[in-house]
Amino acid sequence: MQTIQKKLSEETRTIELVIGTFIISTLLFAFYMFTNKNTNVLVFAFPFVVSALLLNGIMLFHLTDSFIKLYNERKDISVKILLLLSNIPIAFLYYVIAMKS
Protein backbone atom coordinates (compact mmCIF):
# COMPACT_ATOMS: atom_id res chain seq x y z
CA MET A 1 0.00 0.00 0.00
CA GLN A 2 2.82 2.39 0.84
CA THR A 3 4.58 1.81 -2.50
CA ILE A 4 1.37 2.55 -4.38
CA GLN A 5 0.94 5.77 -2.37
CA LYS A 6 4.53 6.83 -3.12
CA LYS A 7 4.13 6.11 -6.85
CA LEU A 8 0.92 8.14 -7.04
CA SER A 9 2.48 11.09 -5.21
CA GLU A 10 5.44 11.16 -7.62
CA GLU A 11 3.06 10.97 -10.57
CA THR A 12 0.94 13.85 -9.39
CA ARG A 13 3.96 16.02 -8.54
CA THR A 14 5.23 15.88 -12.10
CA ILE A 15 1.84 16.51 -13.63
CA GLU A 16 1.10 19.32 -11.16
CA LEU A 17 4.42 20.97 -12.01
CA VAL A 18 3.75 20.76 -15.75
CA ILE A 19 0.22 22.09 -15.49
CA GLY A 20 1.14 24.74 -12.93
CA THR A 21 4.01 26.19 -14.92
CA PHE A 22 1.91 26.14 -18.07
CA ILE A 23 -1.01 27.97 -16.46
CA ILE A 24 1.13 30.57 -14.69
CA SER A 25 3.24 31.27 -17.78
CA THR A 26 0.09 31.58 -19.90
CA LEU A 27 -1.45 34.00 -17.43
CA LEU A 28 1.73 36.09 -17.31
CA PHE A 29 1.92 36.13 -21.10
CA ALA A 30 -1.73 37.14 -21.43
CA PHE A 31 -1.32 39.83 -18.79
CA TYR A 32 1.75 41.16 -20.60
CA MET A 33 -0.10 41.30 -23.92
CA PHE A 34 -3.26 42.87 -22.46
CA THR A 35 -1.32 45.60 -20.66
CA ASN A 36 0.16 46.77 -23.96
CA LYS A 37 3.57 45.29 -23.18
CA ASN A 38 4.01 46.96 -19.84
CA THR A 39 7.58 46.25 -18.69
CA ASN A 40 6.48 46.08 -15.06
CA VAL A 41 4.95 42.70 -15.85
CA LEU A 42 8.39 41.46 -16.87
CA VAL A 43 9.74 42.38 -13.45
CA PHE A 44 7.30 39.89 -11.93
CA ALA A 45 7.65 37.34 -14.71
CA PHE A 46 11.45 37.07 -14.67
CA PRO A 47 11.76 35.46 -11.19
CA PHE A 48 8.99 33.02 -12.14
CA VAL A 49 10.79 32.04 -15.34
CA VAL A 50 14.05 31.46 -13.49
CA SER A 51 12.40 29.38 -10.78
CA ALA A 52 10.34 27.43 -13.33
CA LEU A 53 13.50 26.60 -15.28
CA LEU A 54 15.20 25.44 -12.10
CA LEU A 55 12.28 23.32 -10.90
CA ASN A 56 11.63 21.80 -14.32
CA GLY A 57 15.34 21.04 -14.68
CA ILE A 58 15.41 19.28 -11.32
CA MET A 59 12.30 17.29 -12.22
CA LEU A 60 13.77 16.36 -15.61
CA PHE A 61 16.94 15.14 -13.89
CA HIS A 62 14.84 13.11 -11.43
CA LEU A 63 12.71 11.59 -14.19
CA THR A 64 15.77 10.74 -16.28
CA ASP A 65 17.30 9.01 -13.27
CA SER A 66 14.06 7.09 -12.70
CA PHE A 67 13.90 6.20 -16.40
CA ILE A 68 17.33 4.62 -16.19
CA LYS A 69 16.76 2.78 -12.90
CA LEU A 70 13.14 1.64 -13.24
CA TYR A 71 13.03 -0.52 -16.34
CA ASN A 72 9.42 -1.66 -15.84
CA GLU A 73 8.02 1.87 -15.62
CA ARG A 74 9.81 3.39 -18.61
CA LYS A 75 6.63 3.96 -20.60
CA ASP A 76 4.99 6.03 -17.84
CA ILE A 77 8.18 7.93 -17.11
CA SER A 78 8.77 8.72 -20.78
CA VAL A 79 5.26 10.18 -21.05
CA LYS A 80 6.01 12.39 -18.02
CA ILE A 81 9.29 13.50 -19.59
CA LEU A 82 7.50 14.41 -22.82
CA LEU A 83 4.87 16.36 -20.88
CA LEU A 84 7.59 18.21 -19.02
CA LEU A 85 9.47 19.00 -22.22
CA SER A 86 6.29 20.16 -23.96
CA ASN A 87 6.49 23.43 -22.02
CA ILE A 88 9.67 24.41 -23.90
CA PRO A 89 8.07 25.01 -27.34
CA ILE A 90 5.13 26.74 -25.69
CA ALA A 91 7.43 29.12 -23.84
CA PHE A 92 9.40 29.72 -27.03
CA LEU A 93 6.17 30.52 -28.89
CA TYR A 94 5.20 33.02 -26.17
CA TYR A 95 8.64 34.61 -26.43
CA VAL A 96 8.46 34.93 -30.23
CA ILE A 97 4.97 36.43 -30.12
CA ALA A 98 5.94 38.90 -27.39
CA MET A 99 9.05 40.05 -29.22
CA LYS A 100 7.38 40.37 -32.66
CA SER A 101 4.33 42.34 -31.60
N, C-alpha and C positions, 0 to 999 in steps of 0.2 A: 504494500500500500504506500509506503514511504517513497519508493522509487518511482511509482506512478505520479505521486504528488510533485516530486522534484522535476520530473520530465515535463509535466504540464506547466510548472512555473517557469522553466527555461523557455518553453515554447511561447508563452504569453509575453515574456519580457522582450523577446526579439520582435514579435509582431507589434507590441505596444510601442516600441522604439521606432519602428518603421512608420507606423501610422501617425504617431505623435510628431515626429520630425516633418513628415509630409504636411500635416494639417497646419502646424505652426509656420512652416516656411511659406505655404500657400497664403495664409492669412497676412503674413508680413509683406509678401509680394503684392497682394491685392491692396493692402493699406498704402503701400508705396505708390502704386499706380493711381489710386483714387485721390491721393493727396497731391497730385500733380508733381510727383517726384520730389517731395520734400526731403531734404537731406537729413533732417532730424530723425526720420524713420530709420535711416541707415545706422545712426548711432545706437539704436536699440537692436537692430538686426545683426550687426557685426558680432557682438558677444554670443548671440544665439548660434550663428553660423560656425564660429570657432568651437563652441561646446558641442554642437551637433557633429562636426567633423571628428572631434575627439571621441565622443561616445560611439559613433558609428564605426570608427576605426577599431576601438577596443572590442566591440561586438563582432566585427568581421574577423579579428584575430582569434577570438574565442570560438566562433563557429568554424573557422578553418582548422583549429586545433581539434575540435570535436569531430570534424569531418575525417581527419586523419586517424583518430583513435577509435571512433565508433563505426566500425565497418557496416554493421547491420542497419544503422540509421542514416546512411549516406543520402538516401533519396529525400528524406524530410529535411536534413540539414542543408542540402543543396538548394532546395526550394526557399529556405530561409535566407540563404546567402544571396540568391537572385532577387528576393524581395528587398533585402537591404541595399543591394547594388542598384536597384531600380530608381532610387532617389537621386543618383548622380545625374542621369540625363534630364530628369525633371528640374533639378537645380540649375543645370547648364541652360536649359530652355528659358527659365525665369531670368537668368543673367543676360542672355542674348536679347530677350524682349525688353528688359529694363534698359539696356545700353543703347538699343536701336531707336527706341521711342523717346 
